[in-house]
Amino acid sequence: MLQFTLRQLQVFEKVANHLNYSRAAEELYLSQPAVSMQIKQLETSIGLPLFEQMGKKVFLTEAGRELFHYARSIAQQLAEMEAVFDEMKGLGKGKFTLSVVNTANYFTPKLLAKFCQRHPSINVILQVANRDAVLKQLADNSTDLAILGQPPDGLDLSAELFLDNPLVVIAPPGHPLVNLKRVKFDRLAEETFLSREQGSGTRSAMERVFEQHKIQPRISMEMETNEAIKQAVQAGMGLGILSLHSIELELETGRLAMLNVENFPLLRHWFVAHRSNKRLSSAALAFKDFLLVEAKKIIAAR
């Protein structure tokens, strides 16, 4: 029978999550030797190595990967248990983790500010990442709620639409197409585009609309952030397709221009999602309801 402490499992989960002893130690407010000792004791109890080091990099062993699966589940259940007991004690506070894709982070802080004004005792842990990383956090059950575009099929999620997400074509202010009242879609075949990386929701939407028009877009460069694309478009390196939510400041200040292209804006949507079988805390439920009822009104009032 395996014999180890809950603390050892918590330490292991942090090291496995970061694959870095120093970062785990900082998060746990422990010294690195103390973290290493806990891991060694756990490995002794299990009878198998959990990590292997190659150069300066740390990797999970096969046994480590198996234990990480269970450790994450146990950590999440403990967090849910703590939230339930806090509610039963009537402490009037709560906590939840929110993961958002990069583009959604342009409007999420405004929504969080309003929510936290109404619920000052609720603590929100915000995680911003690309779409693939957010989907992994949902799959791993390491986040309570997520804000993302169209959820994929095959992942057991509950997802509800709460806000429109129009995608538009952007250009530097001096581009010849800026002066046209209407740009035929076929005209875009002559232009060079700067695009988000493969796997990005914006990239997928871009590829679909070009495929519908039987045009192969000329993509000169792939970039992992909207900010990089905006800077490159401003510099005259090409056109871009981005969410209107991400370029409002640049449009107001005249640093970018939005082209009036037929079939644009591409209307996509923002969803709030969580695992279907997940028991959400009162705090997480309150934020989900807040998004469904208030988000459109708050964003429109900018």
N, C-alpha and C positions, 0 to 999 in steps of 0.2 A: 504494500500500500504506500502510495506517494505521501510524503510528509514535507510540507513547506508552508511558509507563512503567507498571509495575504500581502504583507508588505513586500516580500520578495517578488511576488507576482506583479505588484504595482510597479516596482523598480524595473523588472524585466520588460513590462509593457512600454514604459517610457524609452528604454534603451532600444527596443525593437522598432519603435515608431520613428525615432530619430536616426537609428543606426550610428549613434554617436554617444559615447559615455559622458563627455563633458556637457553636452546640451541637456542630457537627461539629468545629470547632477544639478545643473542650474535650475531646472524646472522643479526638481524635488527638494531644493534647498539642502542638498547633501554634498559632501566632498566626493571627488571622483574615486578615491580609494574605498570609501564606504559603499558606493554603487558597485564597484568591482567585487567587493567582498560578498555583497548580497547575491550577485549573479553567480559567483563561484559556489556559494552554499546551495543555491537552487539547482545548479548543474550536478552537484554531488547528490542531492536528494533524488533527482530524476535519473541520474546515471548516464546521461548523454550530454555532449557539448551542445550549447545553444547558439553560440556565435563562433565565427572564425574570422581571423584578421589577415588581410592580404595587403601588405604595405601599410598605408595609413587608413585604409578603408575597412569597415566592419560589415560583415555579412551574416545573415541568419543561416544556420544549418537547417537540414530537413526537420529535425526535432524542434528547432527554434521556430520555424514557420508554423508547425502544428500548434505549438504552445501559444504563439501570437494570436492565432485564430480564437482560442478559448479565452486568452487574457483580455482581448478587446471586448468580447461578449460579457465577461464578468465585470469589467470596468464600467461598461454601459449600464448593466443591471444595478450595480452599486450606486451609480449616479441617479438612476431613476428611483431607487429605494430612498435615497437621501431626500430627493425632491418630494416624494410622497409623505415622508415623515415630517418634513418642514411644513407642508400644507396641513397635516393633521394637527400639528402643534399651533397652527394659526399664526405663524411667524410673519405672514404678510410679505414674504419675499420669494424670489425664485431665480432660476438661472437656466439658460439654454444656449446651445451652440448653433450658430447660423453660418452656413457656407454659401457664398455667392460667387458666380462666375465673374471674371474681370469686368466685362462691360456693365453688368448690373451694379457694380460698385460706384458708378457715376450718380445713381439716384438712391441707392440703399442708405447712405448716411443721413440723407434728409428724412427718410421714413423712420429710421431708427431714432433720430433726434426727437421727432414728434411722439413716437411710442414711449421713449424713456421719460419725456416730460410728463406723460400721463401715468407712467408706472415707474417712479424713481427708485423703487426698491428692487426692481428686476435687473439682474446682471446679464448682459449679452456678451458672449464670446464670438467675435466675428472672424471668419476665415475667408480670405479671398484667393481664388485660384482659377486655373483654366477649366474648361468644361470637363475634360477627362479626369482631372484631379477631384472635382466636385462629385462626379459620378462615382468615383472610387470611394470617397468618403461616405456617400449614401450606401453603397454596396457593403462597405465595412461596418456600417452602423456607427461611425465615429462622429456623426453630426446629427442634430435633432431635426433641423429644417434646412432646406436649400432653396435658393432662388436661381433659376436657370431657364434656358429656352426649352423648346419642345423636348420632353423627356423621351428617352429611347424605349423601344419595345424590349421586352425580355427581362426588365428589372422590375421587381415587385414593389412598385411605388404607388402612393396616392398623390396625385398632382392636380392642382386647381389653378386655372388661369386667373390672374388678378390685374394685368396691365398689358397694353399694347406695346410692341417694340418695332417701330418702323425703321427699315434700313434704307439709306439714301446713298447716292453717288456724290462724292466730294471731289473738289478740284481746287488748285490755287486760284486766287481771285483774278489773275491775269490770263487764265486759260481761255482760248477762243470759244469753247462751248458754253462758257458762262453767259455770253450775250445772247444765246439762242433762247427763244421762248419755249421751244419744244425740241428735244433731242431724240431722234429716232434711235431705237435700240441697236439696230445694225451698225450705227455710227461708232458704237463702242468697240467694235472689232478692230478699229484702227488705232485704238488707244492702248497704252501700257498701264497695267494695274499693279498696285501694291496690295498684298493680301495677308490676312491672318494665316496662321499655321494650319496644316491638315488636322482635322478633328475639332476645330473651332466651329461653333454654331453659325457664326457669320460667314465663314468660308464655305460651309455646306450649302447655305442659302444662296450664296453667290454662284456656286457651281451649278446648282439646280436651275436657276433662271437663265444662265447662259446655255445650258444643255437644252432647255425648252426652246430656245431660239436657234439651236444648232450652230452655235458659235463657240469657238475655243478661245477663252480669254488669254491675252498675252500678259502673263504674270512675270514681272521682272524680279520681284523680291518677295520673300515670305518673312513676316515679322510676328513676334509673339505677343505684342501689346498694341492696343489702340493708339497709345501715345506715340509710339514709334512710327506708325502709319501716318498719323496726323502731321508729325514733323517732316516726314519724307514728302508728303503731298504738298505741304507749304513750300518745300524747297524745289518743287517742280519736277520731282522724279517720276510722277505718274498720277493716276487717279486712284481713288479708294472707294470701298463700300463699307460703311460703318453704321452703327445704330445712331439715330438722331439724338438719343439721350447722351451720347458720348461727345457730341460736337457743338452743343448749344453755346458754350462760351466762345469758341472760335468763330461761329457764325455771327454772334453779337459784336465781336471786336473786328470783324472783317478779315481775319487771318485765313479763313477758308470760305469757299462758296459751295452751295448745294446746287447740283445740276437738275434741271427739269427733264428727266429722262422718262420716256413712255414706259409704262408698267412699273414705275417706281412712285412712291416708296413701296418696298417689299414689306408687306404687313406680317410680322411675326408676333409672338406673344411671350410674356414672362409668366412663369409658373412658380408656385410655392409647392415644394414636394417633401415627402418624408417616406420612410419605409412603411408599407401598408400595415404591418403587424406591430408597429411601434406604439408604445404607450406614451403619448406626449404629456409633459408636465403642464400644469395650469399656465405657467409663464409662456411656454411654447405655443399652447393653444390660443392664448390671448394675442400673441403676435400674429399668428396665422389668421385669426379672425380680423385683426386690425388691417392686414394687407388686403383681404377680400372686400372689406367694407370701405376703407379709407384711402387706399393707395392712389386710385385714379384721381380723386379730388385733390389730394395733396400735391401730386406731380403737376396737375393742370394749373395749380395756383402759383407756380413759380413766377 
